[in-house]
Amino acid sequence: MSIERIFAKRTERMKASEIRELLKLLDDPSILSFAGGIPDPALFPAKDFADAMASIMQTGSNTALQYSVSEGYLPLREWIAGQMAKIGIPCETDNVLITSGSQQALDYLGKLFLSPGDTALVSWPTYMGALGAFNPYEPRYDQLSVDGNRAATDYAHEAKAAGGAVKFAYLSVDFANPTGETVDLRGREAALDMAEELDCAVIEDAAYQALRYDGQDVPPILALELARKGDLEACRTIYSGSFSKTLSPGLRVGWVVAAKPVISQLVLMKQASDLHSATLNQMAVHRVAEQRFDDHVANLRTVYGQRRDAMLAALTKHMPEGVQWTRPEGGMFVWLTLPAAMDGAELLVYALEHHKLAFVPGRAFFADRSGGNTLRLAFSCATEVMIEDGMSRLGAAIRETMT
């Protein structure tokens, strides 16, 4: 028997993550990798977590090791509500759901909104993990533009012609994965206006929001909508946050803030999926966040900001003419655009073989698999010496393969 024959049709759209495969390269010490968009483990607050977990197990093990509510650990939800108020989103704990990382939130939101053939608006390029989360629900993708090039009626007409409706616009608004770019205030307002006209949701992926190194903070889309409407229960924007880029990705703790009807449906999904996120992890994250979050994030900004600066300087020094790159104000990524005739995947093969260098080719970040002449570089886990060496190798590989 070929068991694949009876798999659900949706599995045809479930593909292996190219980043997950590339992360395997990190096991080879001879490879200089800028592929994994992951935090530097040397910066984890490991002792704080060790102390927190030891204390919890001594005094609160009955709670930490027991089943818990699907909404999440109440003190952590209260802490998150306090943090959200600081960025212009005052909310109640009933507006907060704890998820097993923001990736679970994206999966649930795809399940909540998408029927086969419905349209999801995403940027070109976009976070490949979002595409992976949405794909099993069989959406149609359309390119989201917030610069006024397309009218909402155009999106609606094309979605209807394809047999569905526009259900949401997905945006990573601060220092996006993969480009490192930030949607400005005008673009956020435009996205909100478009969603109002289309009567669709907005999914605001704020995984990197805390990691700003320079420039001015821009209000979250949910804060802008709340300022317009005065009531979170009237808002269509859904904010997805995460501790993965600040405290720890391995503990898998993220959150969603939204109107209560959205949270209620997501809670039902969580009950059917994993009942609740690991209580011990939530308790430990709460304790460390309460004690250390602000000063820890300040240190991350200093270290990662220096690495960002080093990468931008090295690119200026080593890239040949015809290569362009973004200049992010925060986050973990720089996005390169190669000359049109080049292919990032082919360059990766060459760079691995001849220069022991890894990065992520850009095509996987495009819903239509375009963008072949692009690539993503992550600077978060590289020292300044590694960055100088790596960009020198990359420049050499590009020159050697230019046609």
KEMARDO-978779 format. One line per field, with one value per residue (C-alpha): residue number from 0; residue in one letter; y, x, z. Coordinates in Angstrom, 3 decimals, m for minus. Each point is the difference from the previous one (the first is absolute). Example, Ala and Ser with C-alpha at 12.3 -4.5 7.8 and 13.67 -1.06 7.14 Angstrom:
2
i <- (0; 1);
aa <- (a; s);
v <- (m4.500; 3.440);
u <- (12.300; 1.370);
w <- (7.800; m0.660);
END
This chain:
403
i <- (0; 1; 2; 3; 4; 5; 6; 7; 8; 9; 10; 11; 12; 13; 14; 15; 16; 17; 18; 19; 20; 21; 22; 23; 24; 25; 26; 27; 28; 29; 30; 31; 32; 33; 34; 35; 36; 37; 38; 39; 40; 41; 42; 43; 44; 45; 46; 47; 48; 49; 50; 51; 52; 53; 54; 55; 56; 57; 58; 59; 60; 61; 62; 63; 64; 65; 66; 67; 68; 69; 70; 71; 72; 73; 74; 75; 76; 77; 78; 79; 80; 81; 82; 83; 84; 85; 86; 87; 88; 89; 90; 91; 92; 93; 94; 95; 96; 97; 98; 99; 100; 101; 102; 103; 104; 105; 106; 107; 108; 109; 110; 111; 112; 113; 114; 115; 116; 117; 118; 119; 120; 121; 122; 123; 124; 125; 126; 127; 128; 129; 130; 131; 132; 133; 134; 135; 136; 137; 138; 139; 140; 141; 142; 143; 144; 145; 146; 147; 148; 149; 150; 151; 152; 153; 154; 155; 156; 157; 158; 159; 160; 161; 162; 163; 164; 165; 166; 167; 168; 169; 170; 171; 172; 173; 174; 175; 176; 177; 178; 179; 180; 181; 182; 183; 184; 185; 186; 187; 188; 189; 190; 191; 192; 193; 194; 195; 196; 197; 198; 199; 200; 201; 202; 203; 204; 205; 206; 207; 208; 209; 210; 211; 212; 213; 214; 215; 216; 217; 218; 219; 220; 221; 222; 223; 224; 225; 226; 227; 228; 229; 230; 231; 232; 233; 234; 235; 236; 237; 238; 239; 240; 241; 242; 243; 244; 245; 246; 247; 248; 249; 250; 251; 252; 253; 254; 255; 256; 257; 258; 259; 260; 261; 262; 263; 264; 265; 266; 267; 268; 269; 270; 271; 272; 273; 274; 275; 276; 277; 278; 279; 280; 281; 282; 283; 284; 285; 286; 287; 288; 289; 290; 291; 292; 293; 294; 295; 296; 297; 298; 299; 300; 301; 302; 303; 304; 305; 306; 307; 308; 309; 310; 311; 312; 313; 314; 315; 316; 317; 318; 319; 320; 321; 322; 323; 324; 325; 326; 327; 328; 329; 330; 331; 332; 333; 334; 335; 336; 337; 338; 339; 340; 341; 342; 343; 344; 345; 346; 347; 348; 349; 350; 351; 352; 353; 354; 355; 356; 357; 358; 359; 360; 361; 362; 363; 364; 365; 366; 367; 368; 369; 370; 371; 372; 373; 374; 375; 376; 377; 378; 379; 380; 381; 382; 383; 384; 385; 386; 387; 388; 389; 390; 391; 392; 393; 394; 395; 396; 397; 398; 399; 400; 401; 402);
aa <- (m; s; i; e; r; i; f; a; k; r; t; e; r; m; k; a; s; e; i; r; e; l; l; k; l; l; d; d; p; s; i; l; s; f; a; g; g; i; p; d; p; a; l; f; p; a; k; d; f; a; d; a; m; a; s; i; m; q; t; g; s; n; t; a; l; q; y; s; v; s; e; g; y; l; p; l; r; e; w; i; a; g; q; m; a; k; i; g; i; p; c; e; t; d; n; v; l; i; t; s; g; s; q; q; a; l; d; y; l; g; k; l; f; l; s; p; g; d; t; a; l; v; s; w; p; t; y; m; g; a; l; g; a; f; n; p; y; e; p; r; y; d; q; l; s; v; d; g; n; r; a; a; t; d; y; a; h; e; a; k; a; a; g; g; a; v; k; f; a; y; l; s; v; d; f; a; n; p; t; g; e; t; v; d; l; r; g; r; e; a; a; l; d; m; a; e; e; l; d; c; a; v; i; e; d; a; a; y; q; a; l; r; y; d; g; q; d; v; p; p; i; l; a; l; e; l; a; r; k; g; d; l; e; a; c; r; t; i; y; s; g; s; f; s; k; t; l; s; p; g; l; r; v; g; w; v; v; a; a; k; p; v; i; s; q; l; v; l; m; k; q; a; s; d; l; h; s; a; t; l; n; q; m; a; v; h; r; v; a; e; q; r; f; d; d; h; v; a; n; l; r; t; v; y; g; q; r; r; d; a; m; l; a; a; l; t; k; h; m; p; e; g; v; q; w; t; r; p; e; g; g; m; f; v; w; l; t; l; p; a; a; m; d; g; a; e; l; l; v; y; a; l; e; h; h; k; l; a; f; v; p; g; r; a; f; f; a; d; r; s; g; g; n; t; l; r; l; a; f; s; c; a; t; e; v; m; i; e; d; g; m; s; r; l; g; a; a; i; r; e; t; m; t);
v <- (0.000; 3.538; 1.893; 3.327; m0.927; 0.675; 3.187; 3.017; 2.220; 2.901; m1.800; 0.746; 3.581; m0.899; 0.401; m0.321; 3.325; 0.931; 1.779; m3.108; m1.944; 2.667; 0.042; m3.476; 1.699; 1.489; m3.450; 0.276; 2.166; 0.707; 1.898; 3.719; 0.390; 3.075; m2.180; m0.519; 2.965; m1.020; 1.762; m0.325; m2.695; 1.717; 2.799; m2.181; 0.836; m3.604; 0.517; 1.964; m2.845; m2.586; 1.925; 0.578; m3.639; m1.204; 2.365; m0.959; m3.690; 0.579; 2.094; m0.387; m3.445; m0.971; 2.800; m0.267; m3.736; m0.120; 0.591; 3.649; 2.288; 0.343; 3.800; m0.113; 0.718; 2.970; 1.925; m0.175; 1.233; 2.856; 0.912; m0.059; 2.212; 2.503; m0.061; 0.443; 3.078; 1.526; m0.191; 1.444; m3.170; m0.079; m3.289; m2.456; m3.427; m1.463; 1.604; m1.978; m3.611; m1.749; m2.120; m2.437; 2.611; 2.448; m2.749; m1.756; 3.266; 0.232; m3.579; 0.652; 3.239; m1.752; m2.651; 2.659; 2.092; m2.006; m2.286; m1.592; 2.651; 3.000; 2.711; 0.954; 3.263; m0.241; 2.080; m1.082; m1.267; m1.108; m2.203; m3.543; m1.386; 1.861; m1.584; m3.376; 0.603; 1.183; m2.463; m3.022; 2.039; 0.316; 3.765; 2.061; 2.656; 3.528; 2.579; 2.531; 3.574; 2.849; 2.688; 0.701; m1.915; m2.217; 0.776; m2.134; m0.664; m1.604; m2.449; m0.773; m0.549; m2.395; m1.918; m0.404; m1.096; m2.710; m1.276; 1.442; 3.222; 1.991; m1.178; 1.803; 2.068; m1.382; 2.459; m0.250; 3.699; 0.514; m1.168; m2.727; m3.469; m0.215; 3.568; 1.813; 2.783; 1.881; 1.076; 3.738; 1.760; 0.860; m3.613; m1.287; 2.454; m1.018; m3.703; 0.724; 2.074; m2.800; m2.594; 2.167; 0.288; m3.733; m0.890; m2.397; m0.576; 1.290; m2.368; 2.072; m2.138; 1.864; m2.621; 2.546; 3.087; 0.283; m0.102; 3.586; 1.377; 3.461; 2.134; 0.785; m2.492; m0.308; m0.815; m3.541; m0.329; m1.191; 3.162; 2.127; m1.811; 0.214; 3.754; 0.249; m2.153; 0.357; m3.603; m3.078; m2.088; 1.996; m0.594; m2.355; m0.021; m3.013; 0.552; m2.938; 0.291; m2.308; m0.461; m2.015; 2.909; 1.524; m2.576; m3.507; m1.715; m3.474; 0.554; 0.707; 2.768; 2.530; 1.853; 1.451; 3.167; 0.502; 0.630; m2.566; m1.812; m0.750; m1.146; m2.233; m1.825; m0.356; m1.468; m2.678; m0.827; m0.206; m2.311; m2.310; 0.308; m0.112; 0.978; 2.702; 1.131; m1.474; 1.497; m0.249; 1.904; 2.701; 0.400; 0.241; 2.528; 2.074; 0.026; 0.902; 2.584; 1.655; 0.242; 0.467; 0.775; 3.686; m0.175; m3.275; 1.426; 3.140; m2.182; m1.877; 3.303; 1.045; m3.268; m0.637; 3.651; m0.198; m3.142; 1.699; 2.907; m2.376; m1.805; 3.199; 1.245; m3.325; m0.084; 3.502; m1.125; m3.355; m0.062; 0.453; 2.546; m1.030; m1.479; 1.841; m0.560; 1.271; 2.079; m1.188; 2.061; m3.170; m3.741; m2.654; 0.170; 1.731; m0.738; m0.070; 0.473; m1.382; 0.963; m1.263; m2.770; m1.638; m2.666; m0.125; m3.784; m0.559; 2.487; m1.923; m3.258; 1.757; 1.851; m3.184; m1.926; 2.675; 2.335; m2.061; 2.676; m0.371; 2.344; m0.384; 0.392; 2.364; m1.945; m1.861; 3.305; 0.722; m1.534; m0.193; m1.338; 3.076; 1.986; m2.413; 2.719; 0.721; m1.398; 0.508; 0.549; m0.325; 1.858; m0.928; m2.942; 1.367; 1.905; 3.046; m2.035; m2.684; 2.623; 1.589; m3.405; m1.144; 3.071; m0.248; m3.582; 0.971; 2.824; m2.378; m2.614; 2.578; 1.325; m3.493; m0.965; 3.230; m0.404);
u <- (0.000; 1.149; m1.242; 0.495; m2.909; m2.504; 1.537; m2.345; 0.211; 1.246; 3.311; 0.926; 0.608; 2.093; 3.665; 3.191; 1.336; 3.122; 1.281; m0.521; 2.101; 2.680; 0.234; 1.475; 3.078; 0.666; 1.163; 2.929; 2.642; 1.721; m3.046; m0.266; m3.766; m2.208; m3.038; m1.708; m2.041; 0.388; 1.049; 3.563; m0.093; 2.901; m2.455; m2.742; m0.773; 0.824; 0.786; m3.201; m1.999; 1.875; m0.710; m3.635; m0.674; 1.740; m2.076; m3.212; 0.659; 0.679; m3.063; m2.470; 0.489; m3.646; m0.973; 2.960; m0.386; m3.804; m2.480; m0.923; m2.453; 0.236; 0.133; 3.364; 1.620; m1.882; 2.990; 1.752; m3.104; m0.220; 3.650; m0.587; m3.079; 2.180; 2.603; m2.649; m1.326; 3.494; m0.167; m3.489; m2.087; m1.686; m1.826; m1.449; 1.427; m2.999; 1.449; 3.244; 0.648; 3.319; 1.160; 2.848; 2.044; m1.364; 0.183; m2.905; m1.921; 0.467; m1.183; m3.110; m0.757; 0.280; m2.402; m2.349; m0.333; 0.864; m2.267; 1.415; 0.247; m0.171; 2.613; 2.740; 1.782; 3.736; 3.005; 2.393; 2.232; m1.502; 0.894; 0.215; m1.263; m3.264; m0.347; 0.700; m2.652; m2.645; 0.652; m1.835; m3.231; 0.282; m0.088; 0.628; 2.676; m0.006; 2.759; m0.739; 0.843; m0.341; 1.377; m3.258; 0.850; m3.087; m3.514; m1.911; m2.608; 2.713; 0.903; m3.677; m0.800; 2.904; m0.792; m3.645; 1.016; 2.145; m3.002; 0.708; 0.421; 2.857; 0.198; 3.033; 3.079; 3.123; 2.780; 3.261; 0.204; 3.244; 3.341; m1.735; 1.282; 1.507; 0.665; 0.666; m2.271; m2.566; m3.455; m0.220; m2.928; m1.593; 0.228; m1.550; m2.868; m0.460; m0.088; m2.646; m2.042; 0.173; m1.098; m2.958; m1.047; 0.443; m1.580; 2.862; 2.307; 3.548; 2.584; 2.818; 3.098; 2.089; 2.660; 2.855; m1.748; 2.259; 3.244; 0.338; 3.553; m0.632; m2.767; m3.367; m2.563; m3.097; m3.325; m1.255; m2.908; m2.206; 0.872; m0.952; m3.300; m0.743; 0.636; m2.529; m2.718; 0.551; m0.948; 2.156; m3.140; m0.695; 3.484; 0.768; 3.776; 1.549; 3.381; 2.406; 2.986; 2.795; 2.707; 2.073; 2.114; 0.485; 0.080; 0.021; m1.247; 0.315; m2.660; m2.549; m2.018; m1.862; m3.273; m2.933; m1.891; m3.361; m3.681; m1.617; m1.976; 3.295; 1.662; m2.972; 0.284; 3.768; m0.484; m2.257; 2.714; 2.608; m2.194; m0.226; 3.694; 2.221; m2.353; 2.408; 3.587; 2.471; m0.820; 3.541; 1.306; m2.635; 0.742; 3.735; m0.455; m2.244; 2.524; 2.955; m1.981; m1.220; 3.524; 2.220; m1.860; 0.844; 3.700; 0.443; m1.588; 2.121; 3.107; m1.301; m0.528; 3.565; 1.581; m2.209; 0.171; 3.793; m0.237; m2.485; 2.400; 2.883; m1.947; m1.051; 3.597; 1.321; m2.561; 1.011; 3.619; m0.329; m3.062; 0.572; m1.894; m3.563; m0.754; m2.489; m1.004; m2.378; 1.070; m2.179; m0.633; m0.287; m0.624; 2.406; 0.098; 1.432; m1.533; 2.168; m1.162; 2.438; 0.232; m3.081; 1.850; 1.232; m1.747; 0.364; m0.403; 2.741; 2.203; m0.539; 1.184; 3.111; 0.643; m0.270; 2.366; 2.603; m0.225; m1.603; m2.692; m3.744; m2.991; m3.676; m0.980; m2.942; m2.432; m1.557; m1.255; m2.189; m3.463; 0.362; 3.598; 1.381; 2.923; 2.667; 2.662; m0.350; 1.413; m0.267; 2.883; m0.383; 2.479; m1.294; 2.354; 3.139; 2.835; 1.388; 3.051; m2.270; m2.072; 3.072; 1.273; m3.426; m0.784; 3.451; m0.768; m3.452; 1.385; 2.542; m2.671; m2.206; 2.838; 1.045; m3.518; m1.086; m0.915);
w <- (0.000; m0.790; 3.051; m1.791; m2.288; 2.771; 1.361; 0.032; m3.062; 2.151; 0.559; m3.616; 1.102; 3.038; m0.917; 2.017; 1.215; m1.901; 3.104; 2.142; m2.503; m0.095; 3.787; m0.267; m1.436; 3.415; 1.088; m2.424; 1.711; m3.309; m1.336; 0.727; 0.150; m0.232; m0.668; 3.342; 1.174; 3.618; 3.207; 1.218; 2.720; 1.762; 0.810; 1.491; 3.653; 0.847; 3.695; 0.496; m1.516; 2.064; 3.191; m0.987; m0.783; 3.154; 2.102; m1.758; 0.525; 3.683; 0.742; m2.864; m1.512; 0.471; m2.354; m2.359; m0.630; m0.181; m2.817; m0.333; m1.762; m3.765; 0.148; 1.739; 3.363; 1.455; 1.484; m3.380; m1.807; 2.518; m0.645; m3.763; 0.377; 1.857; m2.769; m2.682; 1.779; m0.261; m3.820; m0.278; 0.314; 3.416; 0.337; 2.485; 0.723; m1.853; m3.135; 0.402; m0.999; 0.641; m2.940; m0.531; m1.827; m2.539; m2.612; 1.697; m0.088; m3.769; m0.434; 2.088; m1.836; m3.349; 1.269; 1.388; m3.139; m3.095; m1.954; m3.185; m2.699; 2.329; m0.487; 2.424; m0.741; 0.706; m0.932; m2.741; 1.678; 3.316; 2.962; m1.358; 3.304; m0.569; m3.436; 1.574; 2.662; m2.466; m2.840; 1.482; m0.003; m3.804; m0.474; m3.074; 0.533; m1.349; 0.295; 2.712; m0.914; 2.484; m2.298; m1.842; m3.174; 0.285; 1.110; 2.464; m2.683; m2.142; 2.776; 0.645; m3.678; m0.542; 3.186; m1.033; m3.505; 1.621; 1.941; 3.434; 1.941; 1.480; 3.607; 1.378; m0.693; 1.667; 0.827; 1.896; 0.690; 1.943; m1.467; m1.964; m0.605; m2.620; m1.162; 3.270; m1.241; 2.070; m1.179; 0.651; 1.641; m3.351; m1.122; 3.220; m0.308; m3.645; 0.908; 2.609; m2.452; m2.550; 2.549; 0.941; m3.642; m0.591; 3.360; 0.704; 2.963; 0.466; 1.472; 1.493; 0.551; 2.566; 0.700; m0.290; 1.374; 3.068; m1.991; m1.265; m0.223; m1.398; m1.475; 1.532; 1.291; m2.188; 1.688; m0.611; m2.418; 2.863; 1.960; m3.014; m0.392; 3.718; m0.128; m2.823; 1.547; 3.741; 0.725; m0.510; m0.521; m3.177; m1.432; m2.883; 0.577; 1.718; 1.640; 0.239; 2.334; 1.107; 2.606; m2.488; m1.211; 3.443; 2.822; m1.484; m3.165; 1.503; 2.651; m2.763; 1.609; m2.124; 0.255; m1.901; 0.892; m1.695; 0.519; 2.287; m2.732; m1.761; 3.220; 0.812; m3.313; 0.331; 3.482; m1.486; m2.522; 2.714; 2.065; m3.018; m0.861; 3.094; 2.866; 1.211; m0.377; 2.490; 3.395; 1.382; m3.015; 0.382; 3.696; m0.641; m2.806; 2.232; 2.836; m2.250; m1.968; 3.173; 1.390; m3.018; m3.234; m0.436; 0.849; m1.903; m3.148; 0.355; m0.107; m3.058; m1.771; 0.699; m1.152; m3.023; m0.990; m0.155; m2.135; m2.318; m0.395; m0.678; m2.711; m1.743; 0.059; m1.315; m2.794; m1.057; m0.019; m1.756; m2.268; m3.730; m2.059; m0.755; 3.437; 2.219; 3.609; 2.651; 2.987; 2.871; 3.112; 2.093; m0.066; m1.232; m3.800; m3.028; m3.405; m3.116; m3.565; m2.544; m3.664; m1.865; m1.842; 3.218; 2.051; 3.784; 0.189; m2.563; 1.827; 3.238; m1.589; m1.271; 3.268; 2.046; m2.260; m0.613; 3.004; 2.792; 0.320; 0.614; m0.284; m0.944; m3.679; m0.350; m2.161; 2.960; 1.431; m3.033; m0.221; m3.792; 0.216; m1.757; 1.411; m1.173; 0.019; 3.726; 3.233; 3.750; 2.400; 3.766; 2.207; 3.463; 0.652; m1.652; 1.607; m1.758; m1.076; m1.477; m1.790; m1.612; m1.104; m1.197; m2.069; m1.581; m0.987; m1.264; m2.111; m1.512; m0.756; m1.699; m2.149; m1.004; m1.116; m1.663; m3.668);
END
